Amino acid sequence: MAERADPRAAPASNTLRFLTFRAAGRLYALPAEAVREIVLLSPMAKVPLSPKPLLGLANLRGGVLPVASLRLLLGEPIDGRSAHGERIIVLEGPSAFGLLVDEVAAFTQVLAGNIAAEEAQIASEAGENIIGAFKVEGSDGVARILDIHALLARALGVDTRRSPSAALPVQRQGRTSPGAGRRLETFITFEVAGQEFGLPLESVREVLPTADVTTPLPRAESAVLGMTALRDLLLPLLSMRALLGFAPDAGRRMTLVASISGVSVGLAVDSVRDIVRADPSELEAVPAAIASRTQGEASVQSVLKIDGGARLIAILAPNKLFREDVMMRIKHSADAAVSAPLAATASGAERIFVVFTLGGQEFGLAISAVEEVARMPEGITALPRSPDFLLGVVNLRGTVLPIIDQRRRFGLQPGDDA
């Protein structure tokens, strides 16, 4: 039976968050709390006579950030080609340290009971320090959880967990470091229609590479893409392009699973970019002249200026992503969701549905609303000046029965369903 790794002390019912990323063709993971932020690859100054995995020193908002290559830490060569998806993961700790990876994959949630430690350590390859592994939802891949501190200590001789005076610490200039009295805010940033936006990291549960719409909703607003199944959760999918007032686009490359007033919602975005930390003083309010004239449901609450204003990130308010009436309904549904399981358990009631197919999608009606299921009659009498979805009427054992085309009523493409 599998033991647990460093989240292994948690009860099996706990859900843990991980950042997954790729290096040397393998998928790895780090606990979300071990990651301070994710930044773009920037020019680095070489350190003479330094260990080979240490690529150099980068500039992180005026501070010195040592950066190591995960490929070299694992004993794998660098092919010399700069990959488009390369990112630097800044590790949490008293001394900031950067880890260059080939690609950041996603944020994901994993039940502590699904993390295998013993098997992962037995199957680890040369050069790896593995403390666990878990299966990636929706794929056949397995993410290996790195003991990154042990890996850095072995290759570079630095302890990034303990000593504030470890080699090459970041000395922030003009900024207050974490734990020095001022609390930094963390945001996950993403792109929509070529612009960069951000949400507070605590409001985002996970990031999915893709999310297929398994059930489009008939006659829904343009922002509503449909629903999909995420583990045991029925997840509504909404387009951030539509919520922000941009023209629709069929391409959805990433999905943020956000918690809005306690309700999980999938937000389709063009791409997920970084995780950034910022001092509250770096956040500026949106000018009133602009805020009063913006379109779309989502509301920008502030603007984050990075690199002296060369990079501007519009920060969205999670509680203002939708119209006020929609937010009220979300809050109401969240309250109902808490009480509904208790009521169902108390009554012991079981509901039965008649399931039917339209346009390749399944719909259902409560059995109490259905009198019978009959074959489509041949002789239908059309009614003049009736709605297009009303095909006409038939005689069903002496009763005049209106026949409604649910495809037309739901705005689906015409066709035949078996």
Protein Blocks (a to p, Z undefined) as FASTA:
>chain_A
ZZddfklmpcfkbccddddddeehiacdddfklpmbdcddddddddehiafklnbdcdee
hiacddddfklmnopacehiacfklccdddedjbdcddddfbdfbdcdddfklpcfklmm
mmpcehiacfbdcddehiabdcddddfklmmmmmnopafklmmmbghiacdehiacehil
pacdddddddeehiacdddfklpmbdcfbacdfbdcehiafklnbdcdehjbccddddfk
lmnopacdfbdfbdcdddeehiacddddfbdcbdcdddfklpccddfklmmmcgcjbdcf
bdcdeehhlaccddddfklmbcfklmmmmmmmmmmmmmmmmmmmmnopacddddddeehi
acdddfklpmbdcdddfbdcddehiafklnbdcdeehiacddddfklmnopacdddZZ
